Amino acid sequence: MTEQQQPIAYTENWVRQVIMKYNLCPFARQEVERGSIRYVMTDDPQPAAVLEALMAEFHVLDEQPEVETTLLIIPQGFEGFYPYLDLVDLADALLCEQGYEGRYQLASFHPDYCFEGEPQDDAANYTNRSPYPTLHIIREASMEQALDQYDQPESIPERNIEFARRRGSEFFVQLLAQCVKP
């Protein structure tokens, strides 16, 4: 595997070995098995370039209904969590400005993700920690349909936080380390 391919491969590993295996997203398995997750990386660390890549992915999803979701991986330029949060704000604003609100929504993942008001070392943060900064584009209609079929969907975040805290930070540190091995 070339260095260029690593961020995508490591993110795919993370989806399979963490998100799917431990059911952090109960809807991931179906999409992994269907092969309907698009993994895309942007090399340019400038916010404008990332937003351009995000717009391109909105268009791909518009034109390719067989692609359920996109993970836009940003391996450079947003290693710091707070600059990444600024990018997430810009991405959310772009989604609204371009008329995609209600059609798509964004979820965000980062190696140093930290929920507001929680300590950095809280294991619950690992529910949103990934090998690289990543913007996840979700089709709202599909999410609504999946949630309608899931008993007590509002319990998913609490269940994940409870699981993460029960397993502890070291467990997730090791899991993430396994994801980035060739």
C-alpha positions in Angstrom: 0.0 0.0 0.0 1.3 3.4 -0.9 1.5 6.3 1.5 -1.2 7.9 -0.6 -3.6 5.0 0.0 -3.1 4.7 3.8 -5.6 7.3 5.0 -8.4 5.6 3.1 -7.3 2.0 4.1 -6.9 3.0 7.7 -10.3 4.7 7.7 -11.9 1.6 6.2 -10.3 -0.5 8.9 -11.7 1.8 11.5 -15.2 1.6 10.1 -15.0 -2.2 10.1 -12.9 -2.9 13.3 -14.4 -0.2 15.5 -17.7 1.3 14.3 -19.1 -1.9 12.8 -17.6 -4.5 15.1 -18.7 -2.8 18.3 -21.9 -1.6 16.8 -21.2 2.1 17.5 -23.4 2.8 14.5 -26.1 0.1 14.2 -26.6 1.1 10.5 -23.0 0.7 9.4 -22.9 -3.0 8.9 -25.5 -3.0 6.2 -23.7 -0.3 4.2 -20.3 -1.9 4.6 -21.7 -5.2 3.4 -23.5 -3.5 0.5 -20.3 -1.6 -0.4 -22.3 1.6 -0.4 -19.8 3.7 1.6 -17.6 6.0 -0.4 -14.2 6.8 1.0 -12.6 9.9 -0.4 -9.5 11.9 0.7 -8.5 15.4 0.1 -4.8 16.2 -0.1 -5.1 20.0 0.1 -5.2 21.2 3.7 -6.7 24.6 2.9 -10.2 25.1 4.2 -11.4 26.3 0.7 -10.1 23.1 -0.9 -11.8 20.9 1.7 -15.1 22.7 1.2 -14.7 22.3 -2.6 -14.1 18.6 -2.1 -17.2 18.5 0.2 -19.3 20.1 -2.5 -18.0 17.6 -5.0 -19.2 14.8 -2.7 -22.7 16.4 -2.4 -22.8 16.2 -6.2 -21.7 12.6 -6.3 -24.4 11.6 -3.8 -26.9 13.6 -5.9 -26.0 11.7 -9.0 -25.3 8.3 -7.6 -28.2 7.0 -5.4 -26.4 3.7 -4.9 -23.8 5.5 -2.8 -25.3 5.7 0.6 -22.8 7.8 2.4 -19.4 9.5 2.0 -16.5 9.7 4.4 -14.3 12.7 3.4 -10.9 12.1 5.0 -8.6 15.1 5.7 -5.2 13.7 6.6 -3.4 17.1 6.6 -4.0 20.5 7.9 -6.5 19.8 10.6 -4.5 17.8 13.1 -5.6 20.2 15.8 -9.1 19.6 17.1 -10.1 23.3 17.4 -9.1 24.3 13.9 -11.0 21.2 12.8 -14.1 22.4 14.6 -13.9 25.7 12.8 -13.8 23.7 9.5 -16.9 21.7 10.6 -18.7 25.0 11.2 -17.7 26.2 7.7 -18.9 22.8 6.3 -22.3 23.1 8.0 -22.7 26.6 6.8 -21.9 25.5 3.2 -24.4 22.7 3.4 -27.1 25.2 4.3 -26.0 27.9 1.9 -26.0 25.4 -1.0 -29.5 24.2 -0.2 -28.5 20.8 1.1 -30.0 21.2 4.5 -32.7 18.6 4.9 -31.1 16.4 2.3 -27.7 15.7 3.9 -26.3 16.1 7.3 -22.7 16.0 8.5 -21.2 14.0 11.3 -17.6 14.7 12.4 -14.8 12.5 13.6 -11.3 13.4 14.7 -8.3 11.7 16.4 -8.6 14.1 19.3 -12.4 14.4 19.4 -13.6 15.8 22.7 -17.3 16.4 23.6 -18.0 19.8 24.9 -17.7 19.9 28.7 -16.0 16.5 28.9 -12.4 15.9 29.9 -10.0 15.0 27.1 -9.3 11.6 28.6 -12.9 10.6 29.0 -13.3 7.3 27.1 -16.7 8.5 25.8 -14.8 10.7 23.3 -13.7 7.6 21.5 -17.1 7.2 20.1 -16.1 10.0 17.7 -12.4 9.4 17.4 -11.0 8.3 14.1 -7.6 7.8 12.5 -7.9 11.1 10.6 -10.1 14.2 10.7 -13.2 13.0 8.7 -16.5 14.6 7.6 -19.2 12.1 7.2 -22.0 13.0 4.8 -25.3 11.3 5.7 -28.4 11.1 3.6 -31.2 12.4 5.9 -34.0 10.4 4.2 -32.0 7.2 4.7 -31.2 8.1 8.3 -34.8 8.9 9.1 -35.9 5.5 7.6 -33.2 3.6 9.5 -34.2 5.4 12.8 -37.9 4.6 12.2 -37.0 0.9 12.1 -34.7 1.1 15.2 -36.3 0.6 18.7 -35.4 3.6 20.8 -32.9 5.4 18.5 -32.4 8.1 21.0 -30.6 5.5 23.2 -27.8 5.0 20.7 -25.5 7.8 21.9 -26.0 6.9 25.6 -25.4 3.2 24.9 -22.2 4.1 23.0 -21.0 6.4 25.8 -21.7 3.7 28.4 -19.9 1.1 26.3 -16.9 3.3 25.8 -16.6 4.2 29.5 -17.0 0.5 30.5 -14.2 -0.5 28.1 -12.0 2.5 28.9 -9.6 4.7 27.0 -6.8 2.2 26.8 -9.0 -0.3 25.0 -9.8 2.3 22.3 -6.2 3.5 22.0 -5.3 -0.1 21.1 -8.2 -0.5 18.7 -7.2 2.7 16.8 -3.6 1.6 16.8 -4.7 -1.7 15.2 -6.6 0.2 12.5 -3.5 2.0 11.3 -1.4 -1.1 10.8 -0.8 -2.1 7.2 
